[in-house]
Amino acid sequence: MISKDDISSIKKNPDELKVLLLSQRDIKKIVFILENLGRLPKNLNYDFIVELLKNDNEKIRLLAIKNVTIQHQK
């Protein structure tokens, strides 16, 4: 299982974060990651989060919107 500390560490490497999110098939893990992302590095291209807006799961789409919105408020 991925911990909050793992997420904090992984988000320092945008490519690793992208692979982690897009390779997940477990809805609960994706939700956990999105709920615990917090602020991302300023130089991050978060297009991969926008891709999650196409996910079938409503909660994942909502969390993707939340995370994209947070990034625009910087």
C-alpha positions in Angstrom: 0.0 0.0 0.0 1.1 3.5 -0.7 1.5 5.8 2.3 1.2 9.6 2.5 5.0 9.7 3.0 5.4 7.8 -0.3 3.2 10.3 -2.1 5.2 13.2 -0.7 8.4 11.6 -1.9 7.0 10.6 -5.3 5.6 14.0 -6.1 9.1 15.4 -6.2 9.6 13.3 -9.3 6.8 14.2 -11.8 7.5 11.3 -14.1 7.2 8.8 -11.3 4.0 10.5 -10.1 2.6 10.3 -13.6 3.4 6.6 -14.0 2.1 5.8 -10.5 -1.3 7.4 -11.2 -1.8 6.3 -14.8 -0.7 2.7 -14.2 -3.1 2.1 -11.2 -6.1 0.0 -11.8 -7.2 -0.1 -8.2 -9.8 2.7 -7.7 -9.2 3.0 -4.0 -5.4 3.5 -4.6 -6.1 6.2 -7.2 -8.5 8.0 -4.9 -6.0 7.8 -2.0 -3.3 9.3 -4.1 -5.4 12.1 -5.4 -6.8 12.9 -1.9 -3.3 13.2 -0.6 -1.4 15.0 -3.4 -1.6 18.5 -1.9 0.3 21.2 -3.7 2.5 20.0 -6.5 5.8 21.4 -7.7 5.4 24.6 -9.7 7.1 23.3 -12.7 4.9 20.2 -12.9 3.0 19.6 -16.1 -0.2 18.2 -14.6 -1.8 17.1 -18.0 -1.7 13.6 -16.7 -4.2 14.6 -13.9 -6.4 16.2 -16.6 -6.4 12.7 -18.3 -8.2 11.4 -15.2 -11.2 13.5 -16.1 -12.0 10.8 -18.6 -12.1 8.1 -15.9 -15.3 6.2 -15.5 -15.3 6.7 -11.7 -17.1 9.8 -10.6 -15.0 10.2 -7.5 -11.7 10.1 -9.5 -13.1 12.7 -11.9 -14.1 15.0 -9.0 -10.6 14.6 -7.3 -8.9 15.3 -10.6 -10.9 18.5 -10.9 -10.0 19.4 -7.3 -6.3 18.8 -7.9 -6.2 20.8 -11.2 -8.1 23.7 -9.5 -5.7 23.7 -6.6 -2.8 23.9 -9.1 -4.3 26.9 -10.8 -4.8 28.8 -7.6 -1.0 29.1 -7.0 
